[in-house]
Amino acid sequence: KSSNDPRITLTKDAFKILEYHGIDHAIIIFHCKDTTSYRLSLLTVSYENWEKKTSSYKRYSYILWLNEKVKTPEKELLHQIKDYEDLTNRFKVEVVRNQFFDEYLELFVRLYKAIQEDTGFVELLQAQNKDIVSFTKNLLGKIIFLYFIQKKWWLWLWRNTTTKYWEWNRNFMRVMWNDFKNNELMSTEKTWYFYNDYLEWLFFAWLNVDRRDQDDWFPNLKMKVPYLNGWLFKEEYTWWESYVTKIDNDIFSNASSKWEDDADWILDIFDRYNFTIDEDSLYDRDIAVDPEMLGRIFEKMISISSKNIKEVVELYDEMKAKWKWKFDFWNKLNKDLWAFYTPREIVHYMTQECLSWYLQTKTKATEEEISKLFELKEAFMLDRKELNESWFSSEFLQNIDEALKQVKVLDPAVWSGAYPMWLLHEISWLRYYLYWAFHSDFWNTIDEFKNEEWKISLYKIKKDIILNNIYGVDIDPGAIDIAKLRFWLSLVVDAQEPEPLPNFEFKFVCANSLVSLADETKEKDLFATWDEPKLETLKKYKRDFYNASSKQEKKELKNRIIEYTKIENTLFSQPTLRARQIEEFGKNFDNPKHQHSFFDSSLMFSEWRWFDIIIANPPYIWEKWHKDIFREVAVSKLWKYYMWKMDYFYFFFHFPFLRFIHYIIKIISITQMFILIPFTNVFHSVIVLKS
């Protein structure tokens, strides 16, 4: 019943008991008499050079209770365990991740095929320039997002027309399906298609509309859910209210059929798994579908596009016909898609090292001081002890806090957002630790990050960091959608009460980061100089847009931005390329599917100074199969680095901010690498790891 995070408190107490009894490994059941939930946990302690370190403590848990799903623990634990290694393998998060992804990938292919069968709907989408593959991904993404939200107890159902009461429901999606089948809640005329009667209304007329003045009440469905802002549920196509979309109901659930044991459709599969909105640490991990796992799944799915979907479906049908798809469909697909990701431990190490170098450079602190700060922060994450002891002066703490507030991070190939997400974790936890452990040093600046008079809000800290410190670019609209969703979920995790989430249109931009805005020295026009006052005005509009929650407020700000970037009509000359690029961005900045043909940080982010941390984890794409992608770079200055039969990542090593890396690569002489580069005005360090 700790006022702090009970997971952290209980983990700390459990390890103290193990240490007292000299035990390194244990299986422990954690239970509170006030609830029906409990965790079955494996706790382990490892040694580094015969010493225990904070990072050596690990806790892996299955969440079990009356309403939780037990498919994975039943499969992993209800048969004899051979030895300790076998036991630890059954408590690995990868067990859930691999199982879930295999089924998620199959669901995607089946859903795509089901949508294709409704030829009228496909024609409607295509007439509005909507990509069917992206639509399929987004539909699955919306449903899985609601599975996370229902774990927050934020979804309500009207259950009794006599006594008139609401109730939270952590099985909201399943209950909604049952009500559809039983004709209980829907008050409009039914077409008997679940997507048409329920999901379209839920997405576009409910989650996309601010009904806070009506207590979130939506009469058509007799349910209520908090307004979380409309980005994810923005209308994807017009005429949805009048058009009857005939997506086969069986794609959503066939659990009520006589073949219940073989039910393997969207709601049936999602219902089998535990979804947790708890943010895992390196020390305490739930064996469940978590936001990070979702990011990894989407990261793999990015590689599937309209260009290769035909081959993907054909391969799926071939594998399915041979009854081999469960074993090697993704592995076979992966050979052609080249979808790779970096293990979380490596991402954590690299981001922490990078941030450490930045802090040393910015504050002139020693490596020993920064290492001690990270060590105490990690210990604080484990047991919430204040740990202020007199290690640091007040001036040191203020300098660190100011440096963390000022850091600017750019990922020019953000993909699913793994690296900036870990930097968000590191920066937010450092600031959270500083404010908790050294609150007296921040008494005059800490109020804005409190939920209550005494309680620091990690949610407010994260929201501030996303607004001021982190930026991402990717040429793939699907990647931008996924990055936004991951950062949204990261905020939901720490939100105590539902509130409209921020808009990320100026945080994650779909653009070609290898092509610059036209050269202002050659293109003399009214936009030739983006001076600081002009950028400050644009930045104000963007900051207001970040926090805007109502459609009307966003519309007004959008019009201001469009007007601000509009080309002035001239009688004697055509607008320059630079002017056209700026106007194109102004018109389409809030269109999540629009790919900007160029990238400019001052225009898109209103950041005119150098970034402190550039994440260079570029895509690895061989020219042989992707000549069209290479042609897009031909118009940029980077084309001079083109070499016959090369890989796309080589262009990123000559990214405008990273042009000096060319010489370092020649010295290192390796073909693939992951790099994080911290710097301010001069080059400081490169962290290289062979992939």
C-alpha positions as CSV (number, residue, x, y, z in Angstrom):
1,K,0.0,0.0,0.0
2,S,3.0,2.2,-0.5
3,S,2.4,5.8,-1.8
4,N,5.2,5.1,-4.2
5,D,5.0,2.6,-7.1
6,P,4.1,-0.7,-5.3
7,R,6.1,-2.8,-7.9
8,I,9.3,-0.9,-7.0
9,T,8.6,-1.0,-3.3
10,L,7.8,-4.8,-3.2
11,T,10.8,-5.6,-5.4
12,K,13.1,-3.7,-3.1
13,D,11.7,-5.5,0.0
14,A,11.9,-8.9,-1.7
15,F,15.5,-8.5,-2.5
16,K,16.3,-7.4,1.0
17,I,14.7,-10.7,2.3
18,L,16.8,-12.7,-0.2
19,E,20.0,-10.8,0.8
20,Y,19.2,-11.4,4.5
21,H,18.9,-15.2,4.0
22,G,21.8,-15.4,1.5
23,I,19.5,-16.5,-1.4
24,D,20.4,-15.5,-5.0
25,H,17.3,-16.9,-6.8
26,A,13.7,-17.4,-5.8
27,I,10.2,-17.8,-7.0
28,I,7.9,-15.6,-5.0
29,I,4.1,-14.9,-5.1
30,F,3.2,-11.3,-4.4
31,H,-0.4,-10.8,-3.2
32,C,-2.4,-8.1,-1.5
33,K,-5.5,-9.1,0.4
34,D,-7.4,-6.0,-0.8
35,T,-7.4,-7.3,-4.4
36,T,-7.7,-10.6,-6.3
37,S,-4.5,-9.9,-8.3
38,Y,-1.1,-11.3,-7.7
39,R,2.3,-11.7,-9.4
40,L,4.2,-14.9,-9.8
41,S,7.8,-13.7,-9.9
42,L,11.2,-15.1,-10.5
43,L,13.9,-13.0,-8.7
44,T,17.5,-13.4,-9.6
45,V,20.8,-11.8,-8.5
46,S,23.9,-12.1,-10.6
47,Y,27.5,-11.1,-9.9
48,E,30.0,-9.0,-11.7
49,N,33.6,-9.6,-10.6
50,W,32.2,-11.3,-7.5
51,E,30.2,-8.2,-6.6
52,K,26.5,-7.4,-6.7
53,K,25.6,-4.3,-8.6
54,T,22.2,-2.5,-9.0
55,S,21.9,-3.8,-12.5
56,S,22.4,-7.4,-11.4
57,Y,18.9,-7.5,-9.7
58,K,16.2,-8.8,-11.9
59,R,12.5,-9.6,-11.4
60,Y,10.3,-11.2,-14.0
61,S,6.6,-11.6,-13.3
62,Y,3.5,-13.2,-14.6
63,I,0.4,-11.2,-13.7
64,L,-2.4,-13.6,-12.5
65,W,-5.9,-13.0,-11.2
66,L,-9.5,-13.6,-11.9
67,N,-9.8,-11.5,-15.0
68,E,-6.2,-11.9,-16.3
69,K,-5.2,-14.1,-19.2
70,V,-3.2,-17.3,-18.6
71,K,-2.4,-18.7,-22.0
72,T,1.3,-18.0,-21.7
73,P,1.9,-19.1,-18.1
74,E,-0.2,-22.3,-18.7
75,K,2.0,-23.1,-21.7
76,E,5.3,-22.3,-20.1
77,L,4.8,-23.5,-16.5
78,L,2.4,-26.4,-16.4
79,H,5.0,-29.1,-17.3
80,Q,8.1,-30.3,-15.6
81,I,11.1,-28.0,-15.4
82,K,14.4,-29.6,-16.1
83,D,16.9,-27.2,-14.5
84,Y,17.5,-23.6,-13.5
85,E,18.3,-22.6,-17.1
86,D,15.0,-24.1,-18.3
87,L,13.2,-22.2,-15.6
88,T,14.7,-18.8,-16.5
89,N,13.8,-19.4,-20.1
90,R,10.2,-19.7,-19.2
91,F,10.2,-16.3,-17.5
92,K,11.6,-14.5,-20.5
93,V,9.6,-11.7,-22.0
94,E,10.7,-12.9,-25.5
95,V,8.5,-15.9,-24.9
96,V,5.4,-13.6,-25.1
97,R,6.9,-11.4,-27.7
98,N,7.6,-14.1,-30.2
99,Q,4.2,-15.8,-29.7
100,F,2.3,-12.6,-29.9
101,F,4.1,-11.3,-33.0
102,D,3.5,-14.6,-34.9
103,E,-0.2,-14.3,-34.3
104,Y,-0.2,-10.5,-34.9
105,L,1.4,-11.0,-38.3
106,E,-1.1,-13.6,-39.2
107,L,-4.0,-11.3,-38.1
108,F,-2.6,-8.5,-40.3
109,V,-2.6,-10.7,-43.4
110,R,-6.1,-12.1,-42.7
111,L,-7.5,-8.6,-42.0
112,Y,-6.0,-7.3,-45.2
113,K,-7.5,-10.1,-47.2
114,A,-10.9,-9.5,-45.5
115,I,-10.8,-5.8,-46.4
116,Q,-9.9,-6.7,-50.0
117,E,-13.1,-8.8,-50.2
118,D,-15.2,-5.7,-49.7
119,T,-14.4,-4.3,-53.1
120,G,-16.7,-1.3,-52.7
121,F,-14.9,-0.2,-49.6
122,V,-11.5,-0.6,-51.2
123,E,-12.7,1.6,-54.1
124,L,-13.9,4.2,-51.6
125,L,-10.5,4.3,-49.9
126,Q,-8.6,4.3,-53.2
127,A,-10.7,7.2,-54.5
128,Q,-9.5,9.2,-51.5
129,N,-5.9,8.2,-52.1
130,K,-5.8,5.9,-49.0
131,D,-3.3,3.1,-48.9
132,I,-5.0,-0.2,-48.0
133,V,-1.9,-1.6,-46.3
134,S,-1.6,1.5,-44.0
135,F,-5.3,1.4,-43.3
136,T,-5.0,-2.3,-42.2
137,K,-2.1,-1.5,-40.0
138,N,-3.9,1.5,-38.4
139,L,-7.1,-0.5,-37.8
140,L,-5.1,-3.2,-35.9
141,G,-3.2,-0.4,-34.1
142,K,-6.4,1.4,-33.0
143,I,-7.8,-1.9,-31.6
144,I,-4.6,-2.8,-29.7
145,F,-4.4,0.8,-28.3
146,L,-7.9,0.3,-26.8
147,Y,-6.7,-3.0,-25.2
148,F,-4.1,-0.9,-23.3
149,I,-6.5,1.8,-22.4
150,Q,-9.0,-0.6,-21.0
151,K,-6.3,-1.8,-18.5
152,K,-6.3,1.8,-17.1
153,W,-10.0,1.4,-16.1
154,W,-10.8,4.4,-18.4
155,L,-13.5,2.7,-20.5
156,W,-17.1,2.7,-19.1
157,L,-20.3,0.8,-20.0
158,W,-23.9,1.6,-19.2
159,R,-25.0,-1.6,-17.6
160,N,-28.4,-1.2,-16.0
161,T,-31.2,0.9,-17.3
162,T,-33.2,0.5,-14.1
163,T,-30.7,1.5,-11.5
164,K,-28.8,3.6,-14.0
165,Y,-25.1,3.1,-13.2
166,W,-21.8,3.0,-15.0
167,E,-19.1,0.5,-14.5
168,W,-15.5,0.3,-15.6
169,N,-14.7,-2.8,-17.6
170,R,-11.2,-4.2,-18.3
171,N,-12.8,-6.4,-20.9
172,F,-14.4,-3.5,-22.7
173,M,-13.7,-4.7,-26.2
174,R,-15.1,-8.2,-25.6
175,V,-18.2,-6.8,-23.9
176,M,-18.8,-4.4,-26.8
177,W,-18.6,-7.4,-29.2
178,N,-21.1,-9.4,-27.1
179,D,-23.4,-6.4,-27.0
180,F,-23.2,-6.2,-30.8
181,K,-24.1,-9.9,-31.2
182,N,-27.0,-9.5,-28.7
183,N,-28.2,-6.2,-30.1
184,E,-28.1,-4.6,-26.7
185,L,-26.5,-1.2,-26.9
186,M,-26.6,0.3,-30.4
187,S,-29.4,2.8,-30.7
188,T,-28.9,3.5,-34.5
189,E,-30.1,1.3,-37.3
190,K,-28.0,-1.8,-37.6
191,T,-26.3,-3.2,-40.7
192,W,-25.0,-6.2,-38.7
193,Y,-21.4,-5.5,-39.5
194,F,-19.3,-4.9,-36.4
195,Y,-16.9,-2.5,-38.0
196,N,-19.7,-0.5,-39.6
197,D,-22.0,-0.4,-36.6
198,Y,-19.6,-0.1,-33.7
199,L,-15.9,0.5,-34.6
200,E,-16.4,3.3,-37.1
201,W,-18.7,5.2,-34.6
202,L,-16.3,4.4,-31.7
203,F,-13.2,5.7,-33.6
204,F,-14.6,8.7,-35.6
205,A,-17.6,9.9,-33.7
206,W,-16.6,9.2,-30.2
207,L,-12.8,9.0,-29.5
208,N,-12.3,11.7,-32.1
209,V,-14.8,14.2,-30.5
210,D,-14.4,16.2,-27.3
211,R,-17.5,15.4,-25.2
212,R,-16.0,16.4,-21.8
213,D,-18.9,18.9,-21.3
214,Q,-21.3,15.9,-21.6
215,D,-19.2,13.8,-19.1
216,D,-17.9,11.8,-22.1
217,W,-21.4,10.4,-22.8
218,F,-22.0,9.1,-26.3
219,P,-25.7,8.2,-26.7
220,N,-25.4,6.1,-29.9
221,L,-23.4,3.4,-28.0
222,K,-24.5,4.1,-24.5
223,M,-20.9,4.1,-23.3
224,K,-18.4,6.7,-22.3
225,V,-14.7,6.9,-22.7
226,P,-12.4,9.9,-21.9
227,Y,-11.4,12.2,-24.8
228,L,-7.7,11.6,-25.3
229,N,-7.3,13.9,-28.4
230,G,-8.2,12.9,-31.9
231,W,-4.9,12.1,-33.7
232,L,-5.0,8.3,-33.6
233,F,-8.7,8.3,-34.3
234,K,-8.8,11.0,-36.9
235,E,-11.3,10.4,-39.7
236,E,-9.4,8.4,-42.4
237,Y,-12.0,8.8,-45.1
238,T,-15.1,10.8,-45.8
239,W,-18.7,9.5,-46.1
240,W,-18.1,6.9,-43.5
241,E,-21.5,7.7,-41.8
242,S,-23.5,6.9,-44.9
243,Y,-21.4,4.2,-46.5
244,V,-22.0,0.6,-45.3
245,T,-18.6,-1.1,-44.8
246,K,-18.9,-4.8,-45.1
247,I,-15.8,-6.2,-43.4
248,D,-16.6,-9.8,-42.5
249,N,-17.5,-10.1,-38.8
250,D,-15.5,-13.3,-38.4
251,I,-12.3,-11.4,-38.7
252,F,-13.0,-9.8,-35.3
253,S,-14.2,-12.9,-33.5
254,N,-15.5,-16.4,-34.0
255,A,-15.1,-17.5,-30.3
256,S,-18.9,-18.2,-30.1
257,S,-18.7,-20.9,-32.7
258,K,-18.5,-24.6,-32.0
259,W,-14.8,-24.4,-32.9
260,E,-14.0,-22.2,-29.9
261,D,-10.7,-23.9,-29.2
262,D,-9.6,-23.0,-32.6
263,A,-10.7,-19.3,-32.4
264,D,-7.9,-17.3,-33.8
265,W,-9.2,-13.9,-34.9
266,I,-8.5,-10.4,-33.6
267,L,-10.4,-10.1,-30.4
268,D,-10.0,-13.9,-29.6
269,I,-6.2,-13.6,-29.9
270,F,-5.9,-10.3,-28.1
271,D,-8.1,-11.7,-25.3
272,R,-5.6,-14.5,-24.6
273,Y,-2.8,-12.1,-23.6
274,N,-2.2,-9.9,-20.7
275,F,-1.7,-6.2,-21.7
276,T,0.2,-4.2,-19.2
277,I,0.6,-0.4,-19.3
278,D,3.3,-0.6,-16.6
279,E,6.6,0.8,-18.0
280,D,9.2,-1.9,-17.7
281,S,12.6,-1.2,-16.3
282,L,15.7,-3.2,-16.7
283,Y,15.1,-4.6,-13.2
284,D,11.4,-5.3,-13.2
285,R,9.6,-6.8,-16.2
286,D,6.1,-8.2,-16.6
287,I,5.8,-11.1,-19.0
288,A,2.9,-9.5,-20.9
289,V,2.3,-7.4,-24.0
290,D,3.7,-4.0,-23.1
291,P,4.2,-0.7,-24.9
292,E,7.8,-1.5,-25.8
293,M,6.8,-4.9,-27.2
294,L,4.2,-3.1,-29.3
295,G,6.9,-0.8,-30.7
296,R,9.0,-3.8,-31.7
297,I,6.1,-5.5,-33.4
298,F,5.3,-2.3,-35.3
299,E,9.0,-1.9,-36.1
300,K,8.9,-5.3,-38.0
301,M,5.6,-4.5,-39.6
302,I,6.9,-1.2,-41.1
303,S,8.7,-3.3,-43.7
304,I,5.4,-4.5,-45.2
305,S,4.1,-2.0,-47.7
306,S,1.8,-1.7,-50.7
307,K,4.9,-2.4,-52.8
308,N,5.4,-5.9,-51.4
309,I,2.0,-6.8,-50.0
310,K,1.2,-9.1,-52.9
311,E,4.3,-11.2,-52.3
312,V,3.6,-11.2,-48.5
313,V,0.1,-12.6,-49.0
314,E,1.3,-15.2,-51.6
315,L,4.0,-16.4,-49.1
316,Y,1.4,-16.5,-46.3
317,D,-1.0,-18.6,-48.4
318,E,1.9,-20.9,-49.4
319,M,3.1,-21.4,-45.8
320,K,-0.5,-21.9,-44.6
321,A,-1.2,-24.5,-47.2
322,K,1.9,-26.4,-46.1
323,W,1.0,-26.0,-42.4
324,K,4.4,-24.5,-41.8
325,W,3.6,-20.8,-41.3
326,K,3.7,-20.9,-37.5
327,F,7.3,-21.9,-37.7
328,D,9.0,-20.0,-40.5
329,F,6.6,-17.4,-42.0
330,W,8.3,-14.4,-40.4
331,N,11.8,-15.8,-40.8
332,K,11.2,-16.4,-44.5
333,L,9.6,-13.0,-44.9
334,N,12.4,-11.3,-43.0
335,K,15.1,-12.4,-45.5
336,D,13.4,-10.2,-48.1
337,L,12.2,-7.4,-45.8
338,W,15.5,-6.9,-43.9
339,A,13.7,-5.9,-40.6
340,F,16.2,-5.7,-37.8
341,Y,16.2,-4.1,-34.3
342,T,18.7,-3.6,-31.6
343,P,18.3,-5.4,-28.2
344,R,17.0,-3.1,-25.5
345,E,20.0,-3.7,-23.3
346,I,22.2,-2.3,-26.0
347,V,19.9,0.6,-26.7
348,H,19.9,1.4,-23.0
349,Y,23.7,1.3,-22.8
350,M,24.2,3.5,-25.8
351,T,21.7,6.1,-24.9
352,Q,23.1,6.3,-21.3
353,E,26.6,6.6,-22.6
354,C,25.6,9.3,-25.0
355,L,23.7,11.3,-22.4
356,S,26.7,10.9,-20.0
357,W,29.0,12.5,-22.6
358,Y,26.6,15.3,-23.2
359,L,26.3,16.1,-19.5
360,Q,30.1,16.1,-19.0
361,T,30.5,18.4,-21.9
362,K,27.7,20.8,-21.0
363,T,28.3,21.1,-17.3
364,K,32.1,20.5,-17.2
365,A,31.5,17.7,-14.7
366,T,33.9,14.8,-14.4
367,E,33.2,11.4,-15.7
368,E,33.3,10.1,-12.1
369,E,30.6,12.6,-11.0
370,I,28.2,11.7,-13.9
371,S,28.8,8.0,-13.4
372,K,27.9,8.4,-9.7
373,L,24.8,10.3,-10.6
374,F,23.6,7.5,-12.9
375,E,24.4,4.9,-10.3
376,L,22.4,6.7,-7.6
377,K,19.6,7.3,-10.0
378,E,19.4,3.5,-10.8
379,A,19.5,2.6,-7.1
380,F,16.7,5.2,-6.5
381,M,14.6,3.5,-9.3
382,L,14.9,0.2,-7.4
383,D,14.1,1.3,-3.8
384,R,13.1,5.0,-3.9
385,K,15.6,5.9,-1.2
386,E,16.5,9.5,-1.5
387,L,20.2,8.9,-1.6
388,N,21.3,12.5,-1.4
389,E,24.1,11.9,1.1
390,S,26.3,14.9,0.2
391,W,27.7,13.5,-3.0
392,F,26.8,16.6,-5.0
393,S,26.9,20.4,-4.5
394,S,23.8,22.5,-5.1
395,E,25.5,24.1,-8.1
396,F,26.2,20.7,-9.6
397,L,22.6,19.7,-9.3
398,Q,21.3,22.9,-10.8
399,N,23.7,22.6,-13.7
400,I,22.6,19.0,-14.4
401,D,18.9,20.0,-14.3
402,E,19.5,22.9,-16.6
403,A,21.5,20.8,-19.1
404,L,18.7,18.2,-19.2
405,K,16.1,20.9,-19.8
406,Q,18.2,22.3,-22.7
407,V,19.3,19.1,-24.5
408,K,18.0,18.8,-28.1
409,V,17.8,15.3,-29.5
410,L,17.2,14.5,-33.2
411,D,16.6,11.1,-34.8
412,P,16.7,11.6,-38.6
413,A,15.6,8.0,-39.2
414,V,13.3,7.4,-36.2
415,W,11.7,4.1,-37.4
416,S,9.6,3.0,-34.4
417,G,11.2,5.5,-32.0
418,A,13.3,3.0,-29.9
419,Y,16.3,5.3,-29.3
420,P,14.5,8.5,-28.6
421,M,12.1,6.5,-26.3
422,W,15.0,5.3,-24.2
423,L,16.4,8.9,-24.1
424,L,13.0,10.0,-22.9
425,H,13.3,7.3,-20.1
426,E,16.8,8.3,-19.1
427,I,16.2,12.1,-19.1
428,S,12.8,11.8,-17.3
429,W,14.1,9.4,-14.6
430,L,17.2,11.7,-14.0
431,R,15.0,14.7,-13.5
432,Y,12.5,12.7,-11.4
433,Y,15.3,11.5,-9.2
434,L,16.8,15.0,-8.8
435,Y,13.4,16.5,-7.8
436,W,12.6,13.7,-5.3
437,A,16.0,13.2,-3.7
438,F,17.2,16.9,-3.8
439,H,13.8,18.7,-3.6
440,S,15.2,21.5,-1.4
441,D,17.6,22.5,-4.2
442,F,14.7,23.0,-6.6
443,W,12.1,24.5,-4.2
444,N,11.5,27.5,-6.5
445,T,11.2,25.7,-9.8
446,I,9.6,22.3,-9.0
447,D,5.9,23.4,-8.7
448,E,5.1,23.0,-12.4
449,F,6.0,19.3,-12.1
450,K,3.8,18.4,-9.2
451,N,0.4,16.7,-9.3
452,E,-0.3,17.5,-5.6
453,E,1.5,19.7,-3.2
454,W,4.0,17.0,-2.3
455,K,4.0,14.6,-5.2
456,I,6.3,14.9,-8.3
457,S,4.5,13.9,-11.5
458,L,6.5,11.8,-13.9
459,Y,3.8,12.4,-16.4
460,K,4.4,16.2,-16.4
461,I,8.1,15.7,-16.7
462,K,7.7,13.4,-19.7
463,K,5.3,15.8,-21.3
464,D,7.8,18.7,-20.9
465,I,10.7,16.6,-22.3
466,I,8.7,15.6,-25.4
467,L,7.7,19.2,-26.0
468,N,11.2,20.7,-25.6
469,N,13.9,18.1,-26.1
470,I,13.0,15.3,-28.6
471,Y,12.4,15.3,-32.3
472,G,12.1,12.6,-35.0
473,V,12.0,12.3,-38.8
474,D,11.3,9.4,-41.1
475,I,10.3,9.1,-44.7
476,D,7.8,6.4,-43.9
477,P,4.4,7.7,-42.7
478,G,3.8,4.3,-40.9
479,A,7.0,4.8,-38.9
480,I,5.9,8.3,-37.8
481,D,2.5,6.9,-36.8
482,I,4.2,4.2,-34.7
483,A,6.6,6.6,-33.1
484,K,3.7,8.9,-32.1
485,L,1.7,5.9,-30.7
486,R,4.7,4.8,-28.6
487,F,5.2,8.2,-27.1
488,W,1.4,8.5,-26.5
489,L,1.4,5.2,-24.7
490,S,4.4,6.3,-22.6
491,L,2.4,9.3,-21.4
492,V,-0.7,7.2,-20.7
493,V,1.4,4.9,-18.5
494,D,2.1,7.7,-16.0
495,A,-1.2,9.6,-16.4
496,Q,-3.2,9.4,-13.1
497,E,-6.4,10.7,-14.7
498,P,-7.3,10.8,-18.4
499,E,-6.7,14.1,-20.2
500,P,-6.3,15.1,-23.8
501,L,-2.8,14.0,-24.9
502,P,-0.5,16.4,-26.8
503,N,-0.3,16.7,-30.6
504,F,3.0,15.5,-32.1
505,E,2.8,17.1,-35.6
506,F,5.9,19.2,-34.9
507,K,7.7,16.5,-32.9
508,F,7.7,13.6,-35.4
509,V,7.7,14.7,-39.1
510,C,7.3,12.5,-42.2
511,A,10.1,13.9,-44.4
512,N,13.2,12.9,-46.4
513,S,16.0,13.9,-44.0
514,L,18.6,13.4,-46.7
515,V,17.2,16.3,-48.8
516,S,17.6,19.8,-47.5
517,L,15.4,22.9,-48.0
518,A,16.5,24.8,-51.1
519,D,19.6,26.9,-50.6
520,E,18.6,30.3,-49.4
521,T,21.7,32.0,-50.9
522,K,20.6,31.0,-54.4
523,E,16.9,31.3,-53.8
524,K,16.4,34.9,-52.8
525,D,12.7,35.4,-51.8
526,L,10.6,36.5,-48.8
527,F,11.7,33.3,-47.0
528,A,15.4,33.6,-47.6
529,T,16.2,34.4,-44.0
530,W,14.5,32.6,-41.2
531,D,15.7,34.9,-38.5
532,E,15.1,34.3,-34.8
533,P,12.1,36.6,-34.3
534,K,10.3,34.9,-37.2
535,L,11.1,31.5,-35.8
536,E,10.0,32.5,-32.3
537,T,6.6,33.4,-33.7
538,L,6.3,30.1,-35.5
539,K,7.6,28.3,-32.4
540,K,4.8,29.9,-30.3
541,Y,2.2,28.6,-32.8
542,K,3.7,25.1,-32.6
543,R,3.9,25.1,-28.8
544,D,0.2,26.1,-28.7
545,F,-0.6,23.4,-31.2
546,Y,1.2,20.8,-29.1
547,N,-1.2,21.5,-26.1
548,A,-4.3,22.2,-28.1
549,S,-7.1,19.8,-27.3
550,S,-10.3,21.0,-29.1
551,K,-10.8,20.7,-32.9
552,Q,-11.6,24.4,-33.1
553,E,-8.4,25.5,-31.4
554,K,-6.3,23.2,-33.6
555,K,-8.1,24.5,-36.7
556,E,-7.4,28.2,-35.8
557,L,-3.7,27.4,-35.1
558,K,-3.4,25.5,-38.3
559,N,-4.8,28.5,-40.3
560,R,-2.3,30.8,-38.6
561,I,0.6,28.5,-39.6
562,I,-0.7,28.1,-43.2
563,E,-1.0,31.9,-43.5
564,Y,2.5,32.3,-42.0
565,T,4.1,30.1,-44.6
566,K,1.9,31.1,-47.6
567,I,3.5,32.4,-50.8
568,E,2.8,36.0,-51.6
569,N,1.5,36.5,-55.1
570,T,3.8,38.3,-57.4
571,L,3.1,39.6,-60.9
572,F,6.5,39.3,-62.4
573,S,8.1,36.1,-61.2
574,Q,7.3,32.5,-60.3
575,P,7.7,31.4,-56.6
576,T,11.1,29.9,-56.0
577,L,11.6,26.2,-55.1
578,R,12.3,27.2,-51.5
579,A,9.1,29.2,-51.2
580,R,7.1,26.3,-52.7
581,Q,8.7,23.9,-50.2
582,I,7.8,26.1,-47.2
583,E,4.2,26.6,-48.4
584,E,3.8,22.8,-49.0
585,F,4.9,22.1,-45.4
586,G,2.5,24.7,-44.1
587,K,-0.4,23.2,-45.9
588,N,0.3,19.6,-45.0
589,F,2.0,19.7,-41.6
590,D,-0.9,18.0,-39.9
591,N,-1.5,15.4,-42.6
592,P,0.0,12.2,-41.1
593,K,0.2,10.5,-44.5
594,H,2.0,13.3,-46.3
595,Q,5.6,12.8,-47.1
596,H,7.6,16.0,-47.2
597,S,10.2,15.8,-50.0
598,F,12.8,17.7,-47.8
599,F,13.8,18.3,-44.2
600,D,14.6,21.5,-42.5
601,S,14.8,21.6,-38.7
602,S,14.2,25.4,-38.3
603,L,11.0,25.3,-40.4
604,M,9.6,21.9,-39.1
605,F,10.8,22.1,-35.5
606,S,11.6,25.8,-35.0
607,E,15.1,24.7,-33.9
608,W,17.8,26.8,-35.5
609,R,20.7,25.8,-33.4
610,W,22.7,22.6,-33.6
611,F,21.2,19.5,-31.9
612,D,23.2,18.2,-29.0
613,I,22.5,14.5,-29.7
614,I,22.0,13.0,-33.2
615,I,20.9,9.4,-33.3
616,A,22.4,7.8,-36.3
617,N,20.9,4.4,-36.6
618,P,20.1,4.5,-40.3
619,P,18.1,2.1,-42.4
620,Y,20.1,-0.7,-44.1
621,I,18.7,-0.9,-47.7
622,W,20.6,-2.5,-50.6
623,E,20.4,-0.6,-53.9
624,K,19.8,-3.7,-55.9
625,W,16.1,-4.0,-54.8
626,H,15.3,-0.4,-54.0
627,K,16.5,1.8,-56.9
628,D,13.5,4.1,-56.5
629,I,14.5,5.1,-53.0
630,F,18.0,6.0,-54.2
631,R,16.6,8.2,-57.0
632,E,15.0,10.4,-54.4
633,V,18.5,11.3,-53.0
634,A,19.8,12.1,-56.5
635,V,18.4,15.7,-56.2
636,S,20.3,16.3,-52.9
637,K,23.9,17.3,-52.2
638,L,24.5,13.9,-50.7
639,W,24.4,12.3,-54.2
640,K,28.1,13.2,-54.7
641,Y,28.8,10.4,-52.2
642,Y,27.0,7.8,-54.3
643,M,28.9,4.7,-55.1
644,W,27.8,1.9,-57.4
645,K,25.9,-1.0,-55.7
646,M,26.0,0.7,-52.3
647,D,23.8,0.6,-49.2
648,Y,21.4,3.4,-48.3
649,F,22.9,3.9,-44.8
650,Y,26.1,5.3,-46.4
651,F,24.2,8.6,-47.2
652,F,23.3,9.0,-43.5
653,F,27.0,9.0,-42.6
654,H,27.2,12.2,-44.7
655,F,24.1,13.7,-43.1
656,P,24.6,17.5,-42.9
657,F,25.3,17.4,-39.2
658,L,27.6,14.3,-39.5
659,R,29.7,15.0,-42.6
660,F,32.9,14.6,-40.6
661,I,32.1,11.0,-39.8
662,H,33.2,10.0,-43.3
663,Y,36.8,10.0,-42.3
664,I,36.2,8.1,-39.0
665,I,34.4,5.4,-41.0
666,K,37.4,5.0,-43.3
667,I,39.7,4.6,-40.2
668,I,37.4,2.1,-38.5
669,S,36.7,0.1,-41.7
670,I,33.5,-1.7,-40.8
671,T,30.5,-2.1,-43.0
672,Q,27.6,-1.7,-40.5
673,M,27.5,0.2,-37.2
674,F,25.1,1.8,-34.8
675,I,26.2,5.3,-33.7
676,L,25.1,7.9,-31.2
677,I,26.9,11.2,-31.4
678,P,26.8,13.7,-28.6
679,F,28.2,17.2,-29.4
680,T,27.6,20.9,-29.0
681,N,29.8,23.1,-31.1
682,V,32.7,20.6,-31.5
683,F,33.0,16.9,-32.1
684,H,33.4,14.9,-28.9
685,S,32.7,11.2,-29.2
686,V,31.4,8.4,-31.3
687,I,30.0,5.2,-29.8
688,V,30.3,2.4,-32.3
689,L,28.9,-1.1,-32.0
690,K,29.0,-3.8,-34.8
691,S,25.5,-4.9,-35.6
